[in-house]
Amino acid sequence: MTQQLVFDAPRRGLPPRHFADLDAAGRVAAVAELGLPAYRARQLAHQYYGRLIADPHQMTDLPAAVRELVATAMFPDLLTAVRDIACDGGQTRKTLWRAGDGTTFESVLMRYPQRNTVCISSQAGCGMACPFCATGQGGLTRNLSTAEILEQVRAAAAALRDDFGDRLSNVVFMGMGEPLANYARVVAAVRRITEPSGFGISARAVTVSTVGLAPAIRRLADERLAVTLALSLHAPDDELRHTLVPVNTRWDVGEALEAVRYYADVTGRRVSIEYALIRDVNDQPWRADLLGERLHRALGRLAHVNLIPLNPTPGSVWDASPKSVQQEFVRRVRSKGISCTVRDTRGREISAACGQLAAEG
């Protein structure tokens, strides 16, 4: 695995430059190229990030003569929603997106009593090859552009406003792909999500997940973005994790935990340890004990285990652990002084495991 794969997989197939690809300076430069005054950049940012409008023809504070120019130069068509399915009484909505090149990927909008969360994709497919993951089974197609990532957020925020009169509060990079393998574009997207001139969502309400690309985790810590980091661990021992998370052969459990400890030390943020509980594979009592012990040594109070009841994919040999096994696993991890909870599962009847809808559609 090369350093390029760690920090930024190849650029192939990315769409034309979009307004959302640009930072504040880039927006000013782009409007200047069109012969427009600098304040138009601020207007466009307010329309896109504040009013959630992506079509310049609807931006009424732009002169009519300028709208077509801006639309052509800065707002190319990026995504089309090909399929929307809902469950949980309409509280969970999954969208299959198609990009201009035919690439497909997914996002999921989840409404809870105290928060509204969108789970977004950072890549079309994934190159990490975790065998229990539908996305991993399909392989990597390409990175998403910063704008393609942000369009998922904007669309979710607009849907919440228009359909429910509500606001988007949380963003999680837990959809398709390994976010830190598309490092530069994901970090750029995080900045637009959290900046006051962007969507203005608190960094503490943004979660970036990773299978454990140790150098990229350290680099992310040094960005001082203070987002929540989630490590998809899934096994406390290298022998099993080599199989469940193949990147472990490059950066093993110890190296991954050292990197997340660095992240916790630099940012002061607690790290979420994601653990998909798989029947008779990683749910043994001794693995719960080992997980608690290793996290106690590496992170202590800065670790929180998020147990995920596996959402099996069609034809998979993997299955979720029984409730009794799950409860014992939680008890044993907590007995080592580590916070541990079970994730609320959503959307099983709509193929909500990452990659399932794209595989079907």
Secondary structure, 3 states (H helix, E strand, C coil): CCHHHHHECCCCCCCCCCHHHCCHHHHHHHHHHCCCCCHHHHHHHHHHHHCCCCCHHHCCCCCHHHHHHHHHHHCCCCEEEEEEEEEHHHCEEEEEEEECCCCEEEEEEEECCCCEEEECCCEEECCCCCCCCHHHHHCEEEECCHHHHHHHHHHHHHHHHHHHCCCCCEEEECCCCCHHHEHHHHHHHHHHHHCCCCCCCCHHHEEEEECCCHHHHHHHHHCCCCCEEEEECCCCCHHHHHHHCHHHHCCCHHHHHHHHHHHHHHHCCCEEEEEEEECCCCCCHHHHHHHHHHHHHHCHHHEEEEEEECCCCCCCCCCECCHHHHHHHHHHHHHCCCEEEECCCCCHHHCCCCCHHHHHC
